[in-house]
Amino acid sequence: MFLVIILLIVLVQSGGWRALSEQTGIGNPDVAIGDLFTRDDTMPERNTDRPGLTLDRNTDKSDTAAAPSPDATTPSPAAGETPRPDGSGSSGDGAAGVSDTAAGWKDALDALDGVRVAAARPGGYDRESKFGDGWAQAGCGKATIRDTILARDLADVARDRDCHVTTGTLDDPYTGQTIGFKRGRSTSGKVQIDHVVALYDAWASGARDWGQDRRVAYANSPDVLLAVDGPANMAKGAGLDMAGTGRYRTGSNTTAPDIWLPDNQAYRCDYMAKRARIKHDWGLTMTAREKQQTVTYLASCVAGSRP
């Protein structure tokens, strides 16, 4: 055991662990020496933001990040509004972020005209250093953005004296199931907070060129986040096959093959519309295949040929 520990330390310090992890898809390539000997006593589970590679924290820890500093050129939104990258605000649309009607899908489809096509540039991605280490504090007490999203998306919410959401009920958009949430080390992972356009996807489609403040703001922006079933979120990963290999194609070939879609067919049009609006509003790009598949899918939603 002693020799194994020494070997792990040598691998991490030399950079060999990163190479091994990226080639095999095992473990976190960005692990630090201190991470080998520490544990999160609040909740050990994290959700992947890049399948089998990079991790996106999804914990109930309230002290992992300070609130992001707004860009000097970006005015604050009005009360009750969601911050946008262009400085404007939009009234909250709830968990879906867009109207679950044909009009909402048409609006998202039209927005794709303003989404530029470009090749993905994923190199150099690192969750903690590029998008901040954990959730920003927000609201009362020790609450974080995670608590903000739980309070928005769950019903029958209860909080503790630190303003953490402790219990609630989620009508999960990704599975269509009703999930009871209870805060705790072994229970919180049942409900996770998903970046609908994952941080890895955002980085590869333009966020790498942003300043740090804007990236941290994106990672904590309510219009990007959604409370969902934990296992579904883990299965989603980055949500986009940037290599264009049709990784997410179903047996019936009825879905966009490069884009992950939820099992809940009733939410798929809303999900694709949400992705389109985020990419448009934050000035992110799409690959040629991603845009073609998104346009085709949303057009079928508008035409009424999707559930």
Secondary structure as GFF3:
##gff-version 3
##sequence-region A 1 307
A	DSSP	alpha_helix	2	14	.	.	.	ID=ss1
A	DSSP	alpha_helix	16	24	.	.	.	ID=ss2
A	DSSP	three_ten_helix	33	37	.	.	.	ID=ss3
A	DSSP	beta_strand	47	50	.	.	.	ID=ss4
A	DSSP	beta_strand	54	56	.	.	.	ID=ss5
A	DSSP	beta_strand	81	83	.	.	.	ID=ss6
A	DSSP	beta_strand	89	91	.	.	.	ID=ss7
A	DSSP	alpha_helix	102	111	.	.	.	ID=ss8
A	DSSP	three_ten_helix	112	114	.	.	.	ID=ss9
A	DSSP	alpha_helix	127	131	.	.	.	ID=ss10
A	DSSP	alpha_helix	145	153	.	.	.	ID=ss11
A	DSSP	beta_strand	155	159	.	.	.	ID=ss12
A	DSSP	beta_strand	165	171	.	.	.	ID=ss13
A	DSSP	beta_strand	178	182	.	.	.	ID=ss14
A	DSSP	three_ten_helix	188	190	.	.	.	ID=ss15
A	DSSP	beta_strand	191	195	.	.	.	ID=ss16
A	DSSP	alpha_helix	199	204	.	.	.	ID=ss17
A	DSSP	three_ten_helix	207	209	.	.	.	ID=ss18
A	DSSP	alpha_helix	212	219	.	.	.	ID=ss19
A	DSSP	beta_strand	225	229	.	.	.	ID=ss20
A	DSSP	alpha_helix	230	236	.	.	.	ID=ss21
A	DSSP	three_ten_helix	265	267	.	.	.	ID=ss22
A	DSSP	alpha_helix	268	281	.	.	.	ID=ss23
A	DSSP	alpha_helix	288	303	.	.	.	ID=ss24
###
